[in-house]
Amino acid sequence: MSSTLHPPQQPLSDSSDYDSDTTAASSAHRRHHVDLSNSIFKAYLESNGQDSSSGLQSVDLTKIQSFLNSSSSGALSCLICLERIRPTDPAWSCTGFCFAVFHLLCIQNWAQQSSAHALSRTLTRLPISADKAAEVSVWNCPKCRFEYPKSLIPKIYYCFCGKLENPPYDPWVLPHSCGEICGRPLQNNCGHNCLLLCHPGPCPSCPKLVKSRCFCGGIQDVRRCGFKEFSCNKQCNKVLDCGIHRCGEICHDGECPPCRKKCVYRCQCGKEEEERDCCERDFRCENACNRGLSCGKHVCERGCHGGECGPCPLQGKRTCPCGKRVYEGMSCDVEAPLCGSTCDKKLPCGRHRCPERCHRGPCVETCRIVVTKSCRCGGLKKQIPCYQDLVCERKCLRERDCGRHACRRRCCDGDCPSCTEVCGRKLRCRNHKCPSPCHRGPCAPCPLMVTISCACGATRFEGCSSVQDRTGPDRPGPKTELGQNCGPRTGPVQIRSRPDRTGLRTEFGPVQFAPCNLHVIKHT
């Protein structure tokens, strides 16, 4: 009699208890996350006249909600070390564009290295001191590349809103948060502060209700402070800069466009008329004014202008041409007499003054005052007139850029010109010389390349022209693919049979191969 032993069955209550515990823990985590979200958004939604159960409709709130999901679920990771940011890890959040969260130690190392690299790059590119370079060196957010000065390298762990230093971990408060109202000023400087609890990401738009006018000012309405700027979709009708016409655009933000009303306008002096846009109605023609001045003896020599021409420039106080003597009460049509003193005006050289007596017209352009000058190479000093250039006879012995020839230029200032000699070195073909200007390094390939072919044209190749000269009618040509010299021959011709190819037929035998210039070959 045999009996079969069965292993004792494990009760199913253990696994079901484990599953129920896991389900309960996950549901409790979800409830805890929902409670955190509701508490963070509660004040904002109440101010906005919404219920937390109605959902987050704003784009700003949806973005903040995604940050909250990552923070509370433990899925938040540092983009520098790619490790998970635990709730107890000191962290830093970008305040530029991305609001990404990083480990505090990671962002400190990143900022220090970026600032040092920017400092060294600035010192090599700009002629400034190290202290000044340290002031202008910046570091960037690893994600959005927002620029921060070196003074804003984070040193202390703060909560998201920046009020609490080293925020303690609390399971009932969002990680890295102080749990208090954010209170940061909202965007657009509306004067209100953020109503959310301390949170990651950007603050939402202001939910306050305010009275606001449209862009053109025609309609007033009660709107949310964050969206108080709006268009009424009617014609703007503001007076344009011309002060005559009105804007025909739909109610818009910013300045009205220039007036493009076409009309015929006169120039400032009134001599010419043109059809122009209203915004360009004030223009000048290319003619001289030529209106009579108040003296009745002269005309205005200014270009086209508006308004009065002004008094005659030759009235009132008058001076001699050099300006040393003043004459009063002279008529504008009488030339002021010369004073007889030295002119003393600056000459075109910019260093000396005119030694002539007071004279009318420009001073002489050639300064003949004797000065001591140095030549261009600095090897000679001599006293010569100011207008002359001193050049010595010494020849420059510096090497030119080719490295083979000396400069040999007379009185060279050190900036030696390029070598003008012909290179003349033998090329790789060994038949011609390099025709290029003298240069460093290897020469270019022979420029005298031609296409060389056998007499039948079956074989072609590129070669130096000297090869063609060596393969004339009296010389063997290049070899064909059959290994034979193509071209006229004298003397007996050796014929080889090639059973695998088709050749020329002789008068006495089978197909055989011969030079391509032979058409009929007799057996001997």
For each residue, the residues with C-beta under 8 A, 3 or more apart:
1:
2:
3:
4:
5:
6: 9
7:
8:
9: 6
10: 14
11: 14
12: 15 16
13: 16 17
14: 10 11 17 18
15: 12 18 19
16: 12 13 19 20
17: 13 14 20 21
18: 14 15 21 22
19: 15 16 22 23
20: 16 17 23 24
21: 17 18 24 25
22: 18 19 25 26
23: 19 20 26 27
24: 20 21 27 28
25: 21 22 28 29
26: 22 23 29 30
27: 23 24 30 31
28: 24 25 31 32
29: 25 26 32 33
30: 26 27 33 34
31: 27 28 34 35
32: 28 29 35 36 171 172
33: 29 30 36 37 68 69 72 73
34: 30 31 37 38
35: 31 32 38 39
36: 32 33 39 40 68 72 172 173 174
37: 33 34 40 41 52 65 68
38: 34 35 41 42 52
39: 35 36 42 197
40: 36 37 68 174 196 197 199
41: 37 38 44 45 52 56 61 196
42: 38 39 45 46 52
43: 46 47 181 195 196 197
44: 41 47 48 61 195 196 204 207
45: 41 42 48 50 51 52 54
46: 42 43 49 50
47: 43 44 195 207 208
48: 44 45 207 224
49: 46
50: 45 46 54 57
51: 45 54
52: 37 38 41 42 45
53:
54: 45 50 51 57
55:
56: 41 61 62 65
57: 50 54 61
58: 61 62 204 205
59: 62 63
60: 63 64 202 203 204 205
61: 41 44 56 57 58 64 65 204
62: 56 58 59 65 66
63: 59 60 66 67 201 202
64: 60 61 67 68 196 199 200 201 202 204
65: 37 56 61 62 68 69
66: 62 63 69 70 201
67: 63 64 70 71 99 199 200 201
68: 33 36 37 40 64 65 71 72 174 199 200
69: 33 65 66 72 73 75
70: 66 67 73 75 76
71: 67 68 76 101 174 175 176 200
72: 33 36 68 69 174 175
73: 33 69 70
74: 84 86 87
75: 69 70 84
76: 70 71 84 85 101
77: 82 83 84 85
78: 81 82 83 84 85 101 102 103 106
79: 82 100 102 142 143
80: 102 103 106 107 109 110 142
81: 78 103 106
82: 77 78 79
83: 77 78 103
84: 74 75 76 77 78
85: 76 77 78 89 91 101 102 103
86: 74 89
87: 74 169 175 176
88: 169
89: 85 86 103 104
90: 103 104 105 157 166
91: 85 101 102 103 104 157 176
92: 101 102 103 104 107 154 157
93: 99 100 101 102 160 176 200
94: 97 98 99 100 101 102 141 143 144 146
95: 99
96: 99 141 144 146 148
97: 94 141 144 146
98: 94 141 143 144 146
99: 67 93 94 95 96 200 201 202
100: 79 93 94 141 142 143 144
101: 71 76 78 85 91 92 93 94 176 200
102: 78 79 80 85 91 92 93 94 106 107 110 142
103: 78 80 81 83 85 89 90 91 92 106 107
104: 89 90 91 92 107 108 154 157
105: 90 108 109
106: 78 80 81 102 103 109 110
107: 80 92 102 103 104 110 111 142 154
108: 104 105 111 112 153 154 155
109: 80 105 106 112 113
110: 80 102 106 107 113 114 139 142
111: 107 108 114 115 139 148 150 153 154
112: 108 109 115 116 153
113: 109 110 116 117
114: 110 111 117 118 138 139 140
115: 111 112 118 119 137 138 139 150 153
116: 112 113 119 120
117: 113 114 120 121
118: 114 115 121 122 137 138 139
119: 115 116 122 123 130 133 134 137
120: 116 117 123 124
121: 117 118 124 125
122: 118 119 125 126 128 133 136 137
123: 119 120 126 128 130 133
124: 120 121
125: 121 122
126: 122 123 133
127:
128: 122 123 132 133 136
129: 132 133
130: 119 123 133 134
131: 134 135
132: 128 129 135 136
133: 119 122 123 126 128 129 130 136 137
134: 119 130 131 137 150
135: 131 132 150
136: 122 128 132 133
137: 115 118 119 122 133 134 150
138: 114 115 118 147 148 149 150
139: 110 111 114 115 118 147 148 150 153
140: 114 145 146 147 148
141: 94 96 97 98 100 144 145 146 148
142: 79 80 100 102 107 110
143: 79 94 98 100
144: 94 96 97 98 100 141
145: 140 141
146: 94 96 97 98 140 141
147: 138 139 140
148: 96 111 138 139 140 141 152 153
149: 138 152
150: 111 115 134 135 137 138 139 153
151:
152: 148 149
153: 108 111 112 115 139 148 150
154: 92 104 107 108 111
155: 108
156: 165 166
157: 90 91 92 104 165 166 167
158: 162 163 164 165 166 167
159: 162 163 164 167 176 177 178 198
160: 93 176 177 178 182 198 199 200
161: 164 177 178 180 182 183 184 194 198 199
162: 158 159 184
163: 158 159 178 180 183 198
164: 158 159 161 167 178 180 198
165: 156 157 158
166: 90 156 157 158
167: 157 158 159 164 176 177 178
168:
169: 87 88 175
170: 173 179
171: 32
172: 32 36
173: 36 170 177 178 179
174: 36 40 68 71 72 177 179 197 198 199 200
175: 71 72 87 169
176: 71 87 91 93 101 159 160 167 200
177: 159 160 161 167 173 174 197 198 199 200
178: 159 160 161 163 164 167 173 198
179: 170 173 174 197 198
180: 161 163 164 183 197 198
181: 43 194 195 196 197 198
182: 160 161 193 194 195 196 197 198 199 203
183: 161 163 180 193 194
184: 161 162 193 194 203
185: 189 192 193 194
186: 190 192 193 194 203 205 206 225 226
187: 190 202 203 205 226
188: 206 226
189: 185
190: 186 187 206 208 225 226 228
191:
192: 185 186 206 208 225
193: 182 183 184 185 186
194: 161 181 182 183 184 185 186 203 204
195: 43 44 47 181 182 207
196: 40 41 43 44 64 181 182 199 203 204
197: 39 40 43 174 177 179 180 181 182
198: 159 160 161 163 164 174 177 178 179 180 181 182
199: 40 64 67 68 160 161 174 177 182 196 203
200: 64 67 68 71 93 99 101 160 174 176 177
201: 63 64 66 67 99
202: 60 63 64 99 187
203: 60 182 184 186 187 194 196 199
204: 44 58 60 61 64 194 196 207 226
205: 58 60 186 187 224 225 226 227
206: 186 188 190 192 224 225 226
207: 44 47 48 195 204 224 225 226
208: 47 190 192 224 225
209: 222 223 224 225
210: 222 223 224 225 228
211: 220 221 222
212: 220 221 222 223 228 229 230
213: 217 218 219 220 221
214: 217 218 219 220 221 230 231 232 251
215: 229 230 231 232 236 251 252 253
216: 232 234 235 236 237 238 251 252
217: 213 214
218: 213 214 232 234 237 251
219: 213 214 232 234
220: 211 212 213 214
221: 211 212 213 214 230
222: 209 210 211 212
223: 209 210 212 227 228 230
224: 48 205 206 207 208 209 210 227 228
225: 186 190 192 205 206 207 208 209 210 228
226: 186 187 188 190 204 205 206 207
227: 205 223 224 230
228: 190 210 212 223 224 225
229: 212 215 253
230: 212 214 215 221 223 227
231: 214 215 250 251 252 253
232: 214 215 216 218 219 251
233: 250 251
234: 216 218 219 237 250 251
235: 216 247 248 249 250 251
236: 215 216 246 247 248 249 250 251 252 256
237: 216 218 234 246 247
238: 216 246 247 256
239: 243 245 246 247
240: 243 244 245 246 247 256 258 259 278 279
241: 256 258 259 279
242: 245 259 261 278 279 281
243: 239 240
244: 240 259 261 278
245: 239 240 242 259 261 278
246: 236 237 238 239 240
247: 235 236 237 238 239 240 256 257
248: 235 236
249: 235 236 252 256 257
250: 231 233 234 235 236
251: 214 215 216 218 231 232 233 234 235 236
252: 215 216 231 236 249 256
253: 215 229 231
254:
255:
256: 236 238 240 241 247 249 252
257: 247 249 260
258: 240 241 277 279
259: 240 241 242 244 245 277 278 279
260: 257 277 278 279
261: 242 244 245 277 278
262: 275 276 277 278
263: 275 276 278 281
264: 273 274 275 276
265: 273 274 275 276 281 282 283
266: 270 271 272 273
267: 270 271 272 273 274 283 284 285 304
268: 282 283 284 285 304 305 306
269: 284 285 287 289 291 304 305 306
270: 266 267
271: 266 267 285 287 304
272: 266 267 285 287
273: 264 265 266 267
274: 264 265 267 283
275: 262 263 264 265
276: 262 263 264 265 280 281 283
277: 258 259 260 261 262 280 281
278: 240 242 244 245 259 260 261 262 263 281
279: 240 241 242 258 259 260
280: 276 277 283
281: 242 263 265 276 277 278
282: 265 268
283: 265 267 268 274 276 280
284: 267 268 269 303 304 305
285: 267 268 269 271 272 304
286: 303 304
287: 269 271 272 290 303 304
288: 300 301 302 303 304
289: 269 299 300 301 302 303 304 305 309
290: 287 299 300 301
291: 269 299 300 309
292: 296 298 299 300
293: 296 297 298 299 300 309 310 311 312
294: 311 312
295: 298 311 312 314 315 332
296: 292 293
297: 293 312 332 333
298: 292 293 295 312 314 332 333
299: 289 290 291 292 293
300: 288 289 290 291 292 293 309 310
301: 288 289 290
302: 288 289 305 309
303: 284 286 287 288 289
304: 267 268 269 271 284 285 286 287 288 289
305: 268 269 284 289 302 309
306: 268 269
307:
308:
309: 289 291 293 300 302 305
310: 293 300
311: 293 294 295 315 316
312: 293 294 295 297 298 315 332
313:
314: 295 298 318 332 333
315: 295 311 312 332
316: 311 328
317: 326 327 328
318: 314 326 327 328 330 336
319: 323 324 325 326 327 336
320: 323 324 325 327 336 337 338 339 358
321: 336 338 343 358 359 360 361
322: 339 341 342 343 344 345 358 359
323: 319 320
324: 319 320 339 341 344 358
325: 319 320 339 341
326: 317 318 319
327: 317 318 319 320 330 336 337
328: 316 317 318
329:
330: 318 327 334 336
331: 334
332: 295 297 298 312 314 315
333: 297 298 314
334: 330 331
335: 360
336: 318 319 320 321 327 330
337: 320 327
338: 320 321 357 358 359 360
339: 320 322 324 325 358
340: 357 358
341: 322 324 325 344 357 358
342: 322 354 355 356 357 358
343: 321 322 353 354 355 356 357 358 359 363
344: 322 324 341 353 354
345: 322 353 354 363
346: 350 352 353 354
347: 350 351 352 353 354 363 364 365 367
348: 363 365 367
349: 352 367 386 387
350: 346 347
351: 347 367 386
352: 346 347 349 367 369 386
353: 343 344 345 346 347
354: 342 343 344 345 346 347 363 364
355: 342 343 369
356: 342 343 359 363 364
357: 338 340 341 342 343
358: 320 321 322 324 338 339 340 341 342 343
359: 321 322 338 343 356 363
360: 321 335 338
361: 321
362: 365
363: 343 345 347 348 354 356 359
364: 347 354 356 367
365: 347 348 362
366: 387
367: 347 348 349 351 352 364 385 386 387
368: 385 386 387
369: 352 355 385 386
370: 383 384 385 386
371: 383 384 385 386
372: 381 382 383
373: 381 382 383 384 388 389 390
374: 378 380 381 390
375: 378 379 380 381 382 390 391 392 411
376: 390 391 411 412 413
377: 380 392 394 396 411 412 413 414
378: 374 375
379: 375 392 394 411
380: 374 375 377 390 392 394 411
381: 372 373 374 375
382: 372 373 375 390
383: 370 371 372 373
384: 370 371 373 388 390
385: 367 368 369 370 371 388
386: 349 351 352 367 368 369 370 371
387: 349 366 367 368
388: 373 384 385
389: 373
390: 373 374 375 376 380 382 384
391: 375 376 410 411
392: 375 377 379 380 410 411
393: 410 411
394: 377 379 380 410 411
395: 407 408 409 410 412
396: 377 406 407 408 409 410 411 412 416
397: 406 407 408
398: 406 407 412 414 416
399: 402 403 404 405 406 407 416
400: 403 404 405 406 407 416 417 418 419 438
401: 416 418 419 440
402: 399 405 418 419 421 437 438 439 440
403: 399 400 440
404: 399 400 419 421 438
405: 399 400 402 408 419 421 438
406: 396 397 398 399 400
407: 395 396 397 398 399 400 412 416 417
408: 395 396 397 405
409: 395 396 412 416 417
410: 391 392 393 394 395 396
411: 375 376 377 379 380 391 392 393 394 396
412: 376 377 395 396 398 407 409 415 416
413: 376 377
414: 377 398
415: 412
416: 396 398 399 400 401 407 409 412
417: 400 407 409 420
418: 400 401 402 437
419: 400 401 402 404 405 437 438 439
420: 417 437 438
421: 402 404 405 424 437 438
422: 434 435 436 437 438
423: 433 434 435 436 437 438 439 443
424: 421 433 434 438
425: 433 434 443
426: 430 432 433 434
427: 430 431 432 433 434 443 445 446
428: 443 445 446
429: 432 446 464 466
430: 426 427
431: 427 446 464 466
432: 426 427 429 446 448 464 466
433: 423 424 425 426 427
434: 422 423 424 425 426 427 443 444
435: 422 423 447
436: 422 423 439 443 444
437: 402 418 419 420 421 422 423
438: 400 402 404 405 419 420 421 422 423 424
439: 402 419 423 436 443
440: 401 402 403
441:
442:
443: 423 425 427 428 434 436 439
444: 434 436 447
445: 427 428 449
446: 427 428 429 431 432 449 464
447: 435 444
448: 432 464 465 466
449: 445 446 462 463 464 465
450: 462 463 464 465 468
451: 460 461 462
452: 460 461 462 463 467 468 471 478
453: 457 458 459 460 461 478
454: 457 458 459 477 478 479 480 486 487 516
455: 477 486 487 488 516 517
456: 480 486 516 517
457: 453 454 460
458: 453 454 480 481 486 516
459: 453 454 478 479 480 481 486
460: 451 452 453 457
461: 451 452 453 478
462: 449 450 451 452
463: 449 450 452 467 468
464: 429 431 432 446 448 449 450 467
465: 448 449 450 468 469
466: 429 431 432 448 469 470
467: 452 463 464 470 471
468: 450 452 463 465 471
469: 465 466 472
470: 466 467 475
471: 452 467 468 475 476 477 478 487
472: 469 475
473: 487 488
474:
475: 470 471 472 487
476: 471 485 487
477: 454 455 471 485 486 487
478: 452 453 454 459 461 471 485 486
479: 454 459 483 484 485 486
480: 454 456 458 459 483 484 485 486 516
481: 458 459
482: 498 501 513
483: 479 480
484: 479 480 513 514 515 516
485: 476 477 478 479 480 489 515
486: 454 455 456 458 459 477 478 479 480 515 516 517
487: 454 455 471 473 475 476 477 515 517
488: 455 473 517
489: 485 493 515 517
490:
491:
492: 524
493: 489 514 515 518 521
494:
495: 506 512 513 514 521
496: 512 513
497: 510 511 512 513
498: 482 501 503 511 512 513
499:
500:
501: 482 498 513
502: 511
503: 498 511 512 513 514
504: 511 512 513 514 518 519 520 521
505: 510 511
506: 495 509 510 512 520 521 522 523
507: 520 521 522 523
508: 522 523
509: 506 512 523
510: 497 505 506
511: 497 498 502 503 504 505
512: 495 496 497 498 503 504 506 509 521
513: 482 484 495 496 497 498 501 503 504
514: 484 493 495 503 504 518 521
515: 484 485 486 487 489 493 518
516: 454 455 456 458 480 484 486
517: 455 456 486 487 488 489
518: 493 504 514 515 521
519: 504
520: 504 506 507
521: 493 495 504 506 507 512 514 518
522: 506 507 508
523: 506 507 508 509
524: 492
